[in-house]
Amino acid sequence: MPKFEVFNLPDAGEGLTEADIITWLVKAGDAVEVNQPICEIETAKSLVELPSPYDGTVAELLVAEGDTVDVGAPIVRFEVEGEGGEDGGAPEAAVTPAAPAEPAAPAEPAAPADAASGAVLVGYGVKAGNVKRRERVEGSLEPIGGEDDAFPVLAKPPVRKLAADLGVELTTVTPSGPGGLVTREDVEQQAKAASAKSLATYPSDDQPWLESGYDAPDGRSTRVPVKSVRKRTAEAMVNSAFTAPHVTEFLTVDVTETMNLVAKLKTDRDFADVRVTPLLVVMKALLLAVRRHPEVNASWDEAAREIVYKHYVNLGIAASTPRGLVVPNIKDAHRLPLHQLALELQTLTNEARAGTLTPRSMADGTITITNVGALGIDTGTPILNPGEAAILAFGAIRQQPWVHEGEIQIRHVTQLALSFDHRLVDGELGARVLADVGRVMNDPGQGLVWG
């Protein structure tokens, strides 16, 4: 006899409390098998496919795409054969979520609506076919328009030519000249305003984060609901900024020897399978500094009123993705040799870009590096990743004059910035950690002494 079973949203890992339903892969009436993917959900940490816990038929989808759902809330009802659990919960044998899904291909931008419909799609602006164009009439101050125009526009031929060159409809211009005359300045001002509107013709392949938004009536802005990774990131950063007293210290370093080391490693056959960048040396330098100053690898437990010193280093690397900033971490990074560290960095980078990071890869970080130099930025004052005591910003490496061995030479120079929680790290400890990172960057051989 058929039974109805309700599947509740499971915890995708690491105690997350909610997730967004991104895409349903089935619909009511579809036959499904156990472990067949039925939907994609996005948590604060990853995009995951949920598998079906039953063989049977989809009776009803209980939530819509785009909805944010609490863990444990019902999301789909199945019709199954034979004995089943009671309506309202999955059976004990229900499977756990599958591994993170392969990244979905970006959706193709929707084509503009048919001209006859008069509809306007988000991001495409008002259709050109809907604009009523007035006939151009030659002559010195003759009105532009026909018998049906209640308010003909007066403009001199040079002004009309300027409007045509700039793509400005004179009927949209507010005249400021005597007797309602449209002036050159009026046309230029309208063109400037229209250019701002053209910047808002989203979404496109370069702005996938705008696909869920809607245009303001004037077409000059797009509003996007704050969900998923960006929502959680914002909440975490606000909580961090207003909970932990931040202090930032800065150091400018000659990293010419680091650049020489990177160049050598790029030609080393033992590193042929990985991408070698200065960030790899920064990672190793920070790990060495933490070994010398383990007090910086800590967290503040407000509920217990305790400081938790970690005997392991899970090194976080901040990564910008289409869904927002994420900070996956390399587990037990302090145990890894340089080549293995490079492999782990490469894996995390690829997974972050593909949107396939697992919740585990985002959890339990102890200290973080943010590579702002990759964007050409010299330095910054980074905000702590929640639950950590310090974060290091690595700036752009630039060639510039530098005093080296008593002479002015062109050297590779960068800026480092260390932000830390002043409840856990005082100014002296922060300075020592930052100075040690700088020493290794200045002379990578120093790492052999400390290692």
MIKOL-9964 format. One line per 5 residues: their letters; for each residue y negated, z, x negated of C-alpha. Coordinates in Angstrom, 1 decimal, padded with zeros to 4 digits, always signed. Example, Ala and Ser with C-alpha at 12.3 -4.5 7.8 and 13.67 -1.06 7.14 Angstrom:
AS> +004.5 +007.8 -012.3; +001.1 +007.1 -013.7
This chain:
MPKFE> +000.0 +000.0 +000.0; -003.4 -000.9 -001.5; -005.5 +001.9 -002.7; -009.2 +002.1 -003.6; -010.3 +003.5 -006.9
VFNLP> -013.8 +004.2 -008.2; -014.5 +003.7 -011.9; -017.2 +006.1 -013.3; -019.3 +005.3 -016.3; -017.6 +006.8 -019.3
DAGEG> -019.3 +008.3 -022.4; -019.4 +005.4 -024.9; -019.4 +007.9 -027.7; -021.3 +010.7 -029.4; -022.2 +012.5 -026.2
LTEAD> -024.7 +010.0 -024.8; -025.9 +010.8 -021.3; -026.8 +007.4 -019.9; -026.6 +003.7 -020.4; -028.1 +000.5 -019.0
IITWL> -025.9 -002.1 -017.2; -026.8 -005.3 -019.0; -024.4 -007.9 -017.6; -021.6 -007.8 -015.0; -018.7 -010.0 -016.2
VKAGD> -017.0 -009.9 -012.8; -018.0 -010.0 -009.2; -016.6 -008.7 -005.9; -013.3 -010.4 -005.1; -012.3 -011.1 -008.7
AVEVN> -008.8 -010.2 -009.8; -008.8 -008.1 -013.0; -006.3 -006.8 -015.5; -006.1 -003.6 -017.5; -008.4 -003.8 -020.5
QPICE> -010.2 -007.0 -019.2; -013.9 -006.6 -020.0; -015.8 -006.1 -016.7; -019.4 -005.4 -017.9; -021.7 -005.0 -020.9
IETAK> -023.6 -001.7 -021.2; -026.3 -000.8 -023.7; -026.7 +002.7 -024.9; -029.4 +004.1 -027.2; -027.2 +003.0 -030.1
SLVEL> -025.2 -000.1 -029.3; -024.1 -002.8 -026.9; -020.6 -002.2 -025.6; -018.1 -004.0 -023.3; -016.4 -001.8 -020.8
PSPYD> -012.8 -002.7 -020.0; -011.1 -002.4 -016.6; -008.8 +000.7 -016.3; -006.8 -001.1 -013.5; -004.8 -004.1 -012.5
GTVAE> -006.2 -005.2 -009.1; -009.3 -006.6 -007.4; -013.0 -005.8 -007.7; -013.9 -004.5 -004.3; -017.5 -003.6 -004.9
LLVAE> -020.1 -003.4 -007.7; -021.9 -000.1 -007.1; -024.9 -000.7 -009.5; -027.0 -003.7 -010.3; -027.7 -005.4 -013.7
GDTVD> -030.6 -003.7 -015.4; -030.0 -000.3 -013.8; -029.9 +002.9 -015.9; -026.8 +004.9 -015.0; -025.8 +008.5 -015.9
VGAPI> -022.5 +009.0 -017.6; -020.0 +010.0 -014.9; -021.7 +008.1 -012.1; -019.6 +005.5 -010.2; -020.3 +001.9 -011.1
VRFEV> -017.5 -000.2 -009.6; -014.8 +000.2 -006.9; -011.3 -001.4 -007.3; -008.6 -002.3 -004.9; -005.2 -001.6 -006.5
EGEGG> -001.6 -001.8 -005.5; +000.7 +001.2 -005.3; +000.0 +004.9 -005.9; -003.5 +005.5 -007.3; -005.9 +008.3 -007.9
EDGGA> -008.2 +009.6 -005.2; -011.3 +007.6 -004.4; -014.1 +008.8 -006.6; -012.6 +008.9 -010.1; -010.6 +006.9 -012.6
PEAAV> -006.9 +007.8 -013.2; -005.9 +009.9 -016.2; -004.6 +006.8 -017.9; -008.0 +005.1 -017.7; -008.7 +003.4 -021.0
TPAAP> -011.7 +004.2 -023.1; -014.4 +001.7 -023.8; -013.5 -001.1 -026.1; -015.0 -001.7 -029.5; -018.6 -003.1 -029.4
AEPAA> -018.7 -006.6 -028.1; -019.6 -009.6 -030.2; -023.3 -010.3 -029.7; -024.0 -012.4 -026.7; -025.7 -015.7 -027.3
PAEPA> -029.4 -015.6 -026.4; -030.1 -016.8 -022.9; -031.7 -020.2 -022.7; -035.2 -020.0 -021.3; -035.3 -020.8 -017.6
APADA> -036.7 -024.2 -016.8; -039.9 -024.2 -014.7; -039.6 -024.2 -011.0; -039.6 -027.4 -009.1; -043.2 -028.6 -008.5
ASGAV> -042.5 -029.0 -004.8; -041.6 -025.3 -004.4; -044.9 -024.1 -005.7; -043.1 -021.2 -007.4; -044.2 -019.9 -010.8
LVGYG> -041.6 -018.5 -013.2; -042.3 -015.5 -015.4; -043.7 -016.7 -018.7; -044.6 -020.3 -017.7; -048.0 -019.6 -016.1
VKAGN> -049.4 -021.7 -013.3; -047.9 -025.1 -013.1; -050.2 -028.0 -014.1; -049.1 -029.9 -011.0; -050.6 -027.2 -008.8
VKRRE> -054.1 -027.5 -010.2; -056.4 -029.6 -008.2; -058.3 -031.9 -010.6; -061.7 -033.2 -009.6; -062.7 -036.8 -010.3
RVEGS> -065.0 -037.3 -013.2; -068.2 -039.0 -012.1; -070.4 -040.6 -014.7; -074.1 -040.0 -014.5; -076.6 -037.5 -015.8
LEPIG> -076.4 -034.5 -013.4; -074.1 -035.9 -010.7; -071.8 -033.4 -009.1; -068.1 -033.5 -010.0; -065.9 -033.5 -006.9
GEDDA> -065.4 -035.2 -003.6; -066.2 -034.7 +000.0; -063.7 -031.9 +000.4; -065.4 -029.8 -002.3; -067.5 -027.1 -000.9
FPVLA> -069.1 -026.3 -004.2; -069.7 -029.4 -006.4; -070.2 -028.7 -010.1; -073.2 -029.9 -012.0; -072.9 -030.7 -015.7
KPPVR> -074.4 -033.1 -018.2; -072.2 -035.8 -019.7; -072.0 -034.1 -023.1; -070.9 -030.9 -021.5; -068.3 -032.8 -019.4
KLAAD> -067.0 -034.4 -022.6; -066.8 -031.0 -024.3; -064.8 -029.6 -021.4; -062.4 -032.5 -021.5; -061.9 -032.1 -025.3
LGVEL> -061.2 -028.4 -024.9; -059.0 -028.8 -021.8; -061.3 -026.8 -019.6; -061.5 -027.5 -015.8; -065.2 -027.5 -015.0
TTVTP> -064.3 -026.2 -011.5; -063.1 -023.0 -013.1; -066.3 -022.4 -015.1; -069.0 -020.0 -013.8; -072.3 -021.8 -014.4
SGPGG> -075.2 -019.9 -016.0; -077.8 -022.8 -016.2; -080.7 -023.4 -013.9; -079.7 -024.6 -010.4; -076.1 -023.9 -011.0
LVTRE> -075.8 -026.1 -014.1; -072.8 -025.7 -016.3; -073.9 -025.3 -019.9; -072.2 -025.8 -023.2; -071.9 -022.1 -023.7
DVEQQ> -070.2 -021.7 -020.3; -067.5 -024.2 -021.3; -066.9 -022.6 -024.7; -066.6 -019.1 -023.2; -064.1 -020.4 -020.6
AKAAS> -062.1 -022.1 -023.3; -062.0 -018.9 -025.3; -060.7 -017.0 -022.3; -058.1 -019.6 -021.5; -056.8 -019.5 -025.1
AKSLA> -056.0 -015.8 -024.6; -054.0 -016.8 -021.5; -052.0 -019.4 -023.4; -050.8 -016.7 -025.8; -049.0 -015.0 -022.9
TYPSD> -046.7 -017.9 -022.0; -043.6 -015.9 -022.6; -040.7 -015.5 -022.8; -039.3 -017.8 -025.4; -036.5 -017.7 -028.0
DQPWL> -038.8 -015.7 -030.3; -039.6 -013.0 -027.7; -036.2 -012.1 -026.1; -037.5 -008.6 -025.4; -039.9 -010.1 -022.8
ESGYD> -037.2 -011.8 -020.6; -037.0 -008.8 -018.3; -040.7 -008.6 -017.8; -043.1 -009.9 -015.2; -046.5 -011.6 -015.5
APDGR> -049.8 -010.0 -014.3; -051.5 -012.0 -011.6; -054.0 -013.5 -014.0; -051.2 -014.5 -016.4; -052.9 -012.8 -019.3
STRVP> -050.3 -010.1 -019.8; -046.6 -009.4 -019.3; -045.2 -006.0 -018.4; -041.7 -005.0 -019.5; -039.9 -001.9 -018.3
VKSVR> -039.2 +000.5 -021.2; -035.4 +000.8 -021.3; -032.5 +001.1 -023.7; -033.0 +001.4 -027.4; -036.8 +001.2 -027.3
KRTAE> -037.0 +003.9 -024.6; -034.8 +006.3 -026.6; -036.6 +005.5 -029.8; -039.9 +006.3 -028.2; -038.7 +009.6 -026.8
AMVNS> -037.1 +010.6 -030.2; -040.2 +009.7 -032.2; -042.6 +011.5 -029.9; -040.3 +014.6 -030.0; -040.1 +014.4 -033.8
AFTAP> -043.8 +013.9 -034.3; -044.7 +016.8 -032.1; -041.9 +019.2 -033.1; -041.6 +018.9 -036.8; -044.8 +019.4 -038.9
HVTEF> -045.0 +016.2 -041.0; -046.3 +016.0 -044.5; -046.4 +012.8 -046.6; -046.7 +012.5 -050.3; -047.2 +009.2 -052.2
LTVDV> -046.2 +007.8 -055.6; -047.1 +004.5 -057.3; -044.3 +003.4 -059.7; -043.8 +000.7 -062.3; -040.4 -000.8 -061.2
TETMN> -040.2 -003.6 -063.7; -036.9 -002.3 -065.1; -035.5 -002.1 -061.6; -036.3 -005.8 -061.1; -034.7 -006.6 -064.4
LVAKL> -031.6 -004.7 -063.3; -031.5 -006.5 -060.0; -031.7 -009.8 -061.8; -028.7 -008.9 -064.0; -026.6 -007.7 -061.1
KTDRD> -027.2 -011.0 -059.2; -025.4 -012.8 -062.0; -022.7 -010.2 -062.4; -019.4 -011.5 -061.0; -018.5 -008.0 -059.8
FADVR> -021.4 -008.2 -057.4; -021.0 -011.8 -056.4; -019.7 -010.9 -052.9; -022.8 -008.8 -052.0; -026.5 -009.3 -051.7
VTPLL> -028.3 -007.4 -054.4; -032.0 -006.3 -053.7; -034.3 -003.6 -055.0; -033.5 -001.6 -051.9; -030.0 -001.0 -053.4
VVMKA> -031.6 +000.7 -056.4; -033.9 +002.8 -054.2; -030.8 +004.0 -052.2; -029.1 +005.1 -055.4; -032.2 +006.7 -056.7
LLLAV> -032.6 +008.8 -053.5; -029.0 +009.8 -053.6; -029.4 +011.0 -057.2; -032.6 +012.9 -056.2; -030.7 +014.6 -053.3
RRHPE> -028.0 +015.6 -055.7; -030.6 +017.3 -057.9; -032.4 +018.9 -054.9; -029.8 +019.4 -052.1; -032.3 +021.6 -050.1
VNASW> -034.0 +018.4 -048.9; -030.7 +017.3 -047.2; -031.1 +019.7 -044.2; -031.9 +020.1 -040.5; -033.7 +022.7 -038.4
DEAAR> -031.6 +024.2 -035.5; -034.3 +025.4 -033.1; -031.8 +026.9 -030.6; -030.1 +029.0 -033.2; -033.2 +029.6 -035.3
EIVYK> -031.2 +028.5 -038.4; -031.6 +026.0 -041.2; -028.5 +023.8 -041.6; -027.9 +022.6 -045.2; -025.6 +019.5 -045.3
HYVNL> -023.0 +019.2 -048.0; -022.7 +015.4 -047.4; -025.3 +012.6 -047.4; -025.2 +010.1 -044.5; -027.9 +007.8 -045.7
GIAAS> -029.8 +006.1 -042.9; -031.4 +002.7 -043.2; -034.1 +001.9 -040.6; -033.5 -001.6 -039.2; -035.7 -003.6 -036.8
TPRGL> -033.8 -005.5 -034.1; -034.7 -007.4 -031.0; -033.9 -004.3 -029.0; -036.1 -002.1 -031.1; -035.8 +000.1 -034.2
VVPNI> -032.4 +001.5 -035.0; -031.3 +003.7 -037.9; -027.6 +003.3 -038.7; -026.3 +005.4 -041.6; -023.8 +005.0 -044.4
KDAHR> -021.3 +007.8 -044.1; -020.8 +010.0 -047.3; -023.0 +007.7 -049.2; -023.2 +010.2 -052.1; -019.5 +009.4 -052.9
LPLHQ> -020.0 +005.6 -053.2; -020.3 +003.7 -056.4; -023.1 +001.0 -056.5; -021.0 -001.9 -055.4; -019.5 -000.1 -052.5
LALEL> -022.9 +001.1 -051.5; -024.0 -002.6 -051.5; -021.1 -003.6 -049.3; -021.8 -000.8 -046.8; -025.5 -001.8 -046.7
QTLTN> -024.6 -005.4 -046.0; -022.2 -004.5 -043.2; -024.8 -002.3 -041.5; -027.5 -004.9 -041.8; -025.2 -007.6 -040.2
EARAG> -024.1 -005.3 -037.4; -027.7 -004.3 -036.7; -028.9 -007.9 -036.4; -025.9 -008.8 -034.2; -026.3 -005.8 -031.9
TLTPR> -022.8 -004.6 -032.6; -023.5 -001.2 -034.1; -021.2 +001.5 -032.9; -022.4 +004.9 -031.6; -020.7 +006.5 -034.6
SMADG> -022.7 +004.5 -037.1; -025.9 +005.8 -035.6; -024.9 +009.5 -035.4; -025.2 +012.4 -037.9; -027.7 +010.9 -040.3
TITIT> -029.0 +013.4 -042.9; -031.8 +011.5 -044.7; -033.4 +008.0 -044.2; -035.0 +005.1 -046.0; -037.4 +002.7 -044.3
NVGAL> -038.0 -000.5 -046.2; -041.5 -001.4 -045.1; -041.9 -003.6 -048.2; -039.7 -006.2 -046.6; -042.6 -006.9 -044.2
GIDTG> -045.1 -007.1 -047.1; -046.5 -003.6 -046.4; -047.6 -001.5 -049.3; -046.8 +001.9 -047.9; -047.0 +004.1 -044.7
TPILN> -046.5 +007.5 -043.3; -043.0 +007.3 -041.7; -042.0 +009.6 -038.8; -038.8 +011.6 -039.4; -035.6 +010.5 -037.8
PGEAA> -034.8 +013.4 -035.4; -032.5 +016.0 -037.0; -033.5 +015.1 -040.6; -035.8 +016.8 -043.1; -037.1 +013.7 -045.0
ILAFG> -037.6 +010.0 -044.8; -038.6 +007.7 -047.7; -040.8 +004.6 -047.2; -040.3 +001.9 -049.8; -043.3 -000.5 -050.1
AIRQQ> -043.7 -004.1 -051.2; -043.2 -004.8 -054.9; -046.2 -006.6 -056.4; -047.1 -008.0 -059.8; -050.3 -006.4 -061.0
PWVHE> -052.1 -005.2 -064.2; -050.6 -001.9 -065.5; -051.0 +000.1 -068.6; -047.6 +000.0 -070.4; -047.1 +001.4 -073.9
GEIQI> -050.8 +001.6 -074.4; -051.5 -002.0 -073.4; -052.5 -003.7 -070.1; -049.6 -005.9 -069.0; -048.5 -007.6 -065.8
RHVTQ> -045.8 -005.4 -064.3; -043.9 -005.0 -061.1; -045.4 -002.1 -059.1; -044.5 -000.5 -055.8; -045.5 +002.5 -053.7
LALSF> -043.2 +005.2 -052.4; -044.0 +007.6 -049.6; -041.9 +010.6 -048.7; -042.5 +012.3 -045.3; -040.8 +015.6 -044.8
DHRLV> -040.5 +018.5 -042.3; -042.7 +021.2 -043.7; -040.6 +023.9 -042.1; -037.8 +022.9 -044.4; -039.4 +021.3 -047.4
DGELG> -042.5 +022.6 -049.1; -044.9 +020.5 -051.1; -043.3 +021.3 -054.4; -039.8 +020.4 -053.3; -041.1 +017.1 -051.7
ARVLA> -042.9 +016.3 -054.9; -039.9 +016.9 -057.1; -037.7 +014.7 -054.9; -040.3 +011.9 -054.8; -040.9 +012.1 -058.6
DVGRV> -037.1 +011.9 -059.3; -036.8 +008.7 -057.1; -039.7 +007.3 -059.0; -038.2 +008.1 -062.4; -035.0 +006.3 -061.6
MNDPG> -036.9 +003.3 -060.2; -039.0 +003.2 -063.4; -035.9 +003.6 -065.7; -032.6 +003.0 -063.9; -030.8 +004.2 -067.0
QGLVW> -032.0 +007.7 -066.0; -029.4 +007.6 -063.3; -026.6 +007.5 -065.9; -027.9 +010.8 -067.3; -028.0 +012.5 -063.8
G> -024.9 +010.7 -062.4
